[in-house]
C-alpha cells in the first residue's frame, strides 16, 4: 500500500440512561422495533433489501451460533409492508454450515445473495474449510443453485455496487490470516482486484462499504487483534477509483457485524455489535447499536442502542421514504430471533 495511516483516537462517550439503555442522539428517534421471525432455535446474521417493491430479509437458521453438526441454512423472508412477513425460500447445502447472507441488486436487476459454505465439522486452523458462494433470483422466491466464487478459503462478506461493477472483500482466518479484494459484474464471476488489502496477520475480517457521490469508496473493517498493543480496534478505509490504493485510520471502538450507510444529506450511520469494556469474548455484555461515523476523523459516536443483548447484531440497513429500516438479531428475549427497527432521522430528505 502507498498510504497506510493508523491514528490513535480517544474512546467515544456512550450516553446511558438509567437501566443501561443508551440514549438516542438529538434528531434521531427509534420509532418502533418488532420481532419479525421467531420460532427457530437460532436465527441470526441478517441482511435487508428492497426489491421489486417488497422487503426481503435473509438470515441463517441453525441449532446455535456455530458448532460441529450445526449445518445452518439461509432463510429468505418477504413482506409487502415490513409488518407481516412470510417465508420466501430456504437455501441449504448438505453437510456444511451456510452462513452470513448478504443481499444486493445486480446491474441486471436480479437479487443477489452472498453466503459462505463453512465446513464446520472440520473446524480447525486450516483456512481452506470454507468456500464463498452466491445465489441469484429474478423474483426473490426462486433461486439458482449455489455458485462457488473467488479463491477457496477466502470468506467474501458482501458485494457493494458502483455502477456496473460490484466489489467484495474476502478474508482468510486462522493461521494464514489475509485479505483479498474482488470485483464482479454479474455476481457469478469474481476477479481478484487487490491482493493483501490489509497486511497478513492484521486479523481483518467482516466489513461494510459504500461509495459516495464522487465515487470514493469508504470501508468499515472489523479487526480481532485482541493481543496486540492496539487491541481489536476497527479500521476505516478510504480509496479513490480504481480502489487499489487505500488509506486506513484506526476507529475509536472495537466492533462486530459492521453495517453502514450514507444518508441523503451525506452523514454516515453504522449499526454494529458493541462490547462493554471492548471485551468481545463476553456474550453477556454485548448489544446492537446505531452510531455516527465522521469520515474525516474516523471517529464513531453512539446514537442509539437498539433493544438487544447477548448474541446479537449483524444488521441490514435500508433508507426508504425518509426512514432508516434496520434488520438485526438478538437474544435478549430468550430465543435468538430476528427484529426490524424503524428509525426517524431529522434533517434528511
C-alpha positions in Angstrom: 0.0 0.0 0.0 1.2 3.5 -0.8 -0.7 5.1 2.1 -1.3 3.4 5.4 -2.1 5.7 8.2 -3.1 4.4 11.7 -4.4 7.1 14.0 -5.0 6.7 17.8 -8.3 8.2 18.9 -9.9 8.5 22.3 -12.8 6.3 23.1 -16.2 7.7 22.3 -18.6 8.7 25.1 -21.5 6.3 25.5 -24.6 8.2 26.6 -26.5 5.9 29.1 -29.9 6.3 30.6 -30.9 4.7 33.9 -31.3 0.9 33.3 -28.4 0.7 30.9 -30.2 1.8 27.8 -28.2 4.1 25.5 -29.9 7.5 24.9 -30.8 8.5 21.4 -28.7 11.3 19.9 -30.6 14.5 19.2 -32.6 14.3 16.0 -32.7 10.5 15.9 -35.7 8.5 17.2 -36.3 4.7 17.1 -40.0 4.7 16.3 -40.6 1.0 16.7 -38.9 -2.3 17.0 -40.7 -5.6 16.2 -39.8 -9.3 16.2 -40.4 -10.4 12.6 -39.3 -14.0 12.7 -39.5 -16.1 16.0 -39.8 -19.8 16.4 -36.5 -21.1 15.1 -33.9 -22.5 17.6 -31.4 -19.8 16.5 -31.9 -17.1 13.8 -29.0 -14.7 13.1 -26.8 -12.7 10.8 -29.3 -10.7 8.8 -29.4 -8.5 5.8 -32.3 -6.4 4.4 -33.1 -5.2 0.8 -35.8 -3.5 -1.2 -36.5 -5.5 -4.4 -39.4 -5.1 -6.8 -41.4 -3.1 -4.3 -41.1 -5.6 -1.5 -39.0 -6.1 1.6 -36.6 -9.1 1.7 -34.7 -10.2 4.8 -32.2 -13.0 4.7 -30.6 -14.7 7.7 -29.1 -18.0 8.9 -31.1 -20.5 10.9 -29.5 -23.3 12.9 -29.2 -25.0 16.2 -27.0 -22.3 17.7 -24.4 -19.7 16.9 -22.0 -22.2 15.4 -20.6 -25.7 16.2 -19.9 -29.1 14.9 -23.0 -30.7 13.4 -24.8 -27.4 13.2 -25.4 -27.2 9.5 -27.1 -23.8 9.1 -29.4 -22.8 6.3 -30.2 -19.5 4.8 -33.9 -18.4 5.2 -35.3 -15.6 3.0 -38.5 -14.0 4.1 -40.6 -11.3 2.3 -43.0 -8.6 3.3 -45.2 -6.1 1.4 -45.3 -3.6 4.3 -42.5 -4.5 6.7 -45.0 -5.8 9.3 -46.4 -9.1 8.0 -43.7 -11.5 6.9 -43.8 -14.8 5.1 -41.2 -17.4 4.0 -39.9 -17.0 0.5 -37.0 -19.5 0.3 -34.8 -21.8 2.3 -31.2 -22.3 0.9 -29.0 -25.2 2.1 -26.0 -27.3 1.2 -25.8 -30.8 2.6 -23.1 -31.3 5.2 -22.0 -27.6 5.6 -23.0 -24.6 7.6 -24.3 -22.0 5.3 -23.7 -18.6 6.9 -23.7 -14.8 6.6 -26.3 -14.0 3.9 -25.8 -10.6 2.3 -28.3 -9.1 -0.2 -27.8 -6.7 -3.1 -29.3 -6.0 -6.5 -27.2 -6.6 -9.6 -27.0 -4.2 -12.6 -29.0 -6.8 -14.5 -31.9 -6.4 -12.0 -31.5 -9.7 -10.1 -31.5 -10.2 -6.4 -28.0 -11.4 -5.3 -27.3 -13.3 -2.1 -23.7 -13.7 -0.9 -23.0 -16.5 1.5 -20.3 -18.9 2.6 -20.2 -22.7 3.0 -18.4 -23.3 6.2 -17.3 -26.9 6.8 -17.9 -26.6 10.5 -17.2 -30.3 11.2 -13.6 -29.7 10.1 -13.2 -26.6 12.4 -9.5 -26.1 12.8 -6.8 -23.7 11.8 -7.0 -24.8 8.1 -8.3 -21.7 6.3 -9.4 -23.9 3.4 -12.5 -25.2 5.2 -14.8 -22.6 3.7 -16.0 -21.6 0.2 -17.8 -18.4 -0.7 -20.9 -18.8 -2.8 -23.6 -16.7 -4.5 -27.3 -17.3 -5.4 -29.4 -15.3 -7.9 -33.1 -14.7 -8.1 -35.4 -12.8 -10.5 -38.3 -12.8 -8.2 -37.0 -13.3 -4.6 -38.6 -16.7 -4.4 -37.0 -18.9 -7.0 -33.2 -19.1 -6.6 -30.4 -20.5 -8.6 -28.2 -23.2 -7.3 -25.0 -22.1 -5.4 -22.1 -20.8 -7.5 -18.7 -21.1 -5.9 -16.8 -17.8 -6.2 -13.4 -16.3 -5.7 -10.5 -18.2 -4.1 -11.2 -21.2 -1.9 -10.6 -20.3 1.8 -11.5 -16.6 1.3 -14.7 -15.6 3.1 -16.4 -12.9 0.9 -18.6 -10.9 3.2 -20.8 -9.0 0.8 -21.0 -7.3 -2.6 -21.2 -3.4 -2.9 -22.0 -2.0 -6.3 -20.6 1.1 -8.0 -22.3 1.4 -11.4 -21.9 -1.8 -13.3 -19.2 -3.2 -11.0 -19.5 -4.9 -7.6 -16.7 -5.1 -5.1 -16.2 -7.5 -2.2 -13.6 -8.1 0.4 -12.7 -11.7 1.2 -10.7 -12.7 4.3 -8.9 -15.8 5.5 -8.8 -16.7 9.1 -6.8 -18.9 11.3 -3.0 -19.4 10.9 -3.0 -17.8 7.4 -4.9 -14.5 8.1 -5.0 -12.4 4.9 -7.4 -10.3 2.8 -8.2 -10.1 -0.9 -10.4 -7.5 -2.7 -12.5 -8.8 -5.6 -14.7 -7.3 -8.3 -17.6 -8.7 -10.3 -20.1 -7.5 -12.9 -22.7 -10.2 -12.5 -22.4 -11.8 -9.0 -21.1 -15.0 -10.6 -17.6 -14.3 -11.7 -15.4 -12.6 -9.1 -11.9 -11.5 -10.2 -9.0 -10.6 -7.9 -8.6 -6.8 -7.8 -6.2 -6.3 -4.9 -4.2 -8.9 -3.0 -3.5 -8.2 0.7 -5.8 -5.2 1.1 -4.7 -5.3 4.7 -1.4 -6.9 5.9 -1.4 -10.6 6.7 -1.7 -11.1 10.5 -3.8 -8.0 10.9 -6.8 -10.2 11.8 -9.1 -8.2 9.5 -12.4 -9.8 8.5 -16.0 -8.5 8.3 -16.6 -5.2 6.5 -19.2 -2.7 5.3 -18.6 -0.4 2.3 -20.3 2.3 0.4 -19.4 4.6 -2.5 -20.1 8.4 -2.1 -21.4 10.7 -4.9 -17.8 11.3 -6.1 -17.1 7.6 -6.5 -14.8 7.3 -3.4 -15.0 4.0 -1.5 -15.4 4.0 2.3 -14.9 0.8 4.2 -15.6 -0.1 7.9 -13.4 -3.1 8.8 -13.6 -5.3 11.8 -10.3 -6.4 13.4 -9.8 -9.0 16.2 -6.2 -8.2 17.3 -7.1 -8.7 20.9 -3.5 -9.5 21.9 -1.8 -6.5 20.1 -1.0 -3.2 21.6 -3.8 -1.5 19.7 -6.3 -4.2 20.5 -9.1 -5.1 18.2 -10.0 -1.5 17.2 -11.8 -1.3 13.9 -10.4 0.4 10.8 -11.9 3.0 8.5 -10.6 3.0 4.9 -10.8 5.4 2.0 -9.9 4.8 -1.6 -10.3 6.7 -4.9 -11.2 4.8 -8.1 -9.9 2.2 -9.2 -9.8 1.2 -5.4 -6.3 -0.3 -5.5 -4.7 2.2 -3.1 -6.3 2.5 0.4 -5.7 4.9 3.3 -6.5 3.4 6.7 -7.3 5.1 10.1 -8.0 3.4 13.4 -11.5 3.8 14.7 -12.1 4.5 18.4 -14.0 1.3 19.2 -14.0 -2.4 18.6 -17.0 -3.8 16.8 -18.6 -6.8 15.2 -21.0 -7.3 12.4 -20.5 -4.0 10.7 -23.2 -2.4 8.5 -23.0 1.2 7.2 -25.0 3.5 5.0 -24.7 7.1 3.8 -27.8 9.2 4.2 -29.1 11.6 1.6 -27.6 14.6 3.5 -24.1 13.0 3.4 -24.0 11.8 7.0 -22.8 8.2 7.7 -24.5 5.9 10.2 -23.5 2.4 11.1 -25.1 -0.4 13.0 -22.6 -2.6 14.9 -22.2 -5.0 17.8 -20.7 -3.3 20.8 -18.8 -4.8 23.7 -18.7 -3.5 27.3 -15.1 -2.8 28.1 -14.3 -3.6 24.5 -14.2 -7.3 25.5 -15.6 -9.3 22.6 -15.3 -12.6 24.5 -18.1 -11.8 26.9 -21.5 -12.6 25.4 -23.3 -11.1 28.5 -22.0 -7.6 27.8 -22.8 -7.1 24.1 -25.6 -5.2 22.4 -26.6 -3.8 19.0 -26.0 -0.1 18.4 -26.5 2.6 15.9 -23.7 5.2 15.7 -22.4 8.1 13.6 -19.1 7.9 11.8 -17.2 11.0 10.9 -15.4 10.0 7.7 -12.9 12.9 8.1 -11.7 11.9 11.6 -12.6 8.2 11.7 -14.5 8.8 14.9 -17.5 6.8 16.0 -20.2 8.4 18.2 -23.0 6.3 19.7 -26.5 7.3 18.5 -29.0 4.7 19.9 -28.9 1.3 21.5 -31.5 -1.0 19.9 -33.4 -3.4 22.2 -30.8 -6.2 22.3 -28.4 -8.2 24.3 -26.1 -11.2 24.3 -25.7 -12.9 20.9 -26.9 -10.1 18.7 -26.3 -7.5 15.9 -25.3 -8.2 12.2 -27.7 -5.7 10.7 -29.1 -4.8 7.3 -29.7 -1.1 6.6 -32.0 0.4 4.0 -33.0 4.1 3.6 -36.6 4.2 2.4 -39.2 7.0 2.4 -37.3 9.2 4.8 -36.8 6.4 7.3 -33.9 4.1 8.2 -35.0 0.5 8.3 -32.8 -1.9 10.3 -32.9 -5.7 10.4 -30.9 -7.4 13.2 -30.9 -10.3 15.5 -30.8 -10.6 19.3 -31.3 -13.0 22.2 -32.4 -10.5 24.9 -35.9 -12.0 25.0 -34.8 -15.6 25.2 -34.6 -17.4 21.8 -32.3 -15.8 19.3 -34.7 -14.1 16.8 -34.9 -11.6 14.0 -36.0 -8.0 14.6 -36.9 -5.0 12.5 -36.5 -1.4 13.7 -37.7 1.9 12.1 -35.7 5.0 12.8 -36.5 8.6 12.1 -33.6 10.9 11.5 -34.3 14.6 11.3 -32.7 16.8 8.6 -32.8 14.1 5.9 -34.8 14.1 2.7 
